Amino acid sequence: MTTPNFIIRQEEAADYEAVFKVIENAFKQMEHSDHQEQWLVQRLRQSPGFIPALSLVAVSGQQIIGHILLTPIKIKNEQDEFTSLALAPVSVIPAYQHQGIGGRLIEAAHQKAREAGFRSVVLLGHAAYYPRFGYKKASEFGIKLPFDVPDEYCMAIELTKDGLNGVNGVVEYPAAFFA
């Protein structure tokens, strides 16, 4: 199967219903999913920290085939607070998975995040997938999630040189992640 022609652009309000279905279908058969990712995206869009420029869609013809969202988070320790982003989620409809679309969405989102002045991204995700984009165990940077999760699933990436230099602590997610 050849990769379809597609573009990546900022998500628009008119895309919300289609994006909901893309996310729902993308995670329907996923073993390590609570199958609520589409509701998470809806909550995050309505949260005060939502940055429309960091919500991207992949479009082939008139069809939305993928979506990615980056949301601001804090990394806190006893002395300091740092701003970063959470990648949650990246979704591609099943018929288009394993064709590089998710990877292109990740790369485009990283570029938009750099342009917006962000220096890093943290995620909870598949240990075999994200390292190909430069993600490393978050623990290597001294970053932890606020809940127990195997170390290999908690990852981070520096979007700029030394983007996580001196950054350490526990991730603080916006309330919308837990509603």
N, C-alpha and C positions, 0 to 999 in steps of 0.2 A: 504494500500500500504506500502510495506516495503522500508526502505531507501536503495538506491542502494549502492553497494560497490564503493568507489571512493577514489582517492588520491588527495592531494593538493600539488602542486608544483609551482615553479616559472614559470611565463609566458615566452614563447620564441617567437622570431620573427615569426616563422612558425605558431604560434597560432593566430596571429592578426586577420586574416579574420574570423576564427571561433568565436573568442571572440567578434568581431563586431556584429555578428549575435546573439550571446547569449545575449548581452546587449540590442540590438534592440528588440528582442523577449521578454525579461524580462520586459521591460518598456512599451511595446506596449499598454497594457490595463490599465496602471497605471493612475489613475485620477489626481494625483498631480505630473505630469511629463510634461516636454516640449518635450519629445520623442527625445531628442538630446544627451542623455548620451553617446551613442556610438561614436559620433563625439568628445565629450569632452575627452574621453579616448584617442582617436587618437591624439588630440592636446597635451594632457598632456605627452604622450609618447615622443613627439618631443620637449618638453620643456627642458630648461637647468637643472631644478631641478629633473627630472625623475630619480627614483631609481628603477632599474629593480627588485631588491630583494623584493620590496614592491608591486609588481604586481603579483598576484597569481591566479591560475586557479584550479578548481575542475574538475577532469577527471574520468569518469566512462567508463571502457573499453578503446576505442579509441576516445570517445566523450567528448568534453569539455562541461560541464553542468553548470559551474558557474565561476565567476570572481570577484576579488576585487582589488581595487587600493588605495594606500595611497600615498599622495603627500605632500612634505614639504610646509608649510605656515609660515607666521610670525604673531605674535600677538604683536601689538605695542600700547604703550601709550606715553605720553609726554616725559617721561624720558628713557624708556627702550624698547628693542625689544627682543622677545623670539621666539624660533623655536618650532614649533609643526607640526602636520600632519593633513591633511584633508582626511577623508574617503569619496571617491566619485568615482564611485558608487560601491555598491555590487549588483551583478546580478546573478540570477539563472533562467534557462529556465523554463517556466511555468509548464511543465510536472514534474519537480523535486522540485517545490516550496513546502513549508510547510512540509519539511522532515528533517530540521536541517542543510541543506547544507550551507545556508547563514551564520548561526551561527558558523559553523566550519570554514568557510572562515574568518569571523571576528576574531575568536580566533587565528587562524594561523597568520593572518596579525598583530594582536597585538603582538604576540610572536616575529615575524620577526622585528617589529619596536623596541621592547625592545632590541633585540640583536644588532640592529643598533645604539642604544644609544638614541632613542627618548623617551620622558617622557610623552607625551600626544597625544590625537587625538581629533579633533573637527569635527563635522558633522552637516549637515542640513538634517533631515530625519524624519521618522515616529515616532511620540511621543509614540506610544504603543509598538514599536518593540525594539528599541535600549536600553531602560533602563534595560532589562533583561540581558544585557551584562555589566552592570555597568555604563552606560552613565547617566549623570545628566544634568539638564539644565545648559548651559554654563554661564548663568547669575549668578548662584551660585558661580562661580569662578571669576566673574567680567569680563567675556569675552562676546563681542558683535560681531555680523556680520556687514559688511559694508553696509547692505541694510536692509530694514524693513521686518521682518518675525516674526510670532508669537513665543513668548518665548519658548513654549514647543517643537518646532521643531529644535531649535538650542541647540545642546548638546555637551558635552565634557566628556572625561574619562582620569583619571590619569593612565598611564601604569606602573608607579613606585610609591612607597610611596611618597606622597607629590609632585608628578610630576607637579602639577600646583600651588604649594605653592608660593605665591608672584607674580604669573603671572596674569596680567589683561590687558585689552585693547581691541582694535578692530582688528579682523582678517584681514590680508592683503593676498589676494589670488594671485597666479601668474597670469600673463596676459592671459595665456592659458585658464583659467577658463571663460574668457569673450569674446574670439575671435569669 
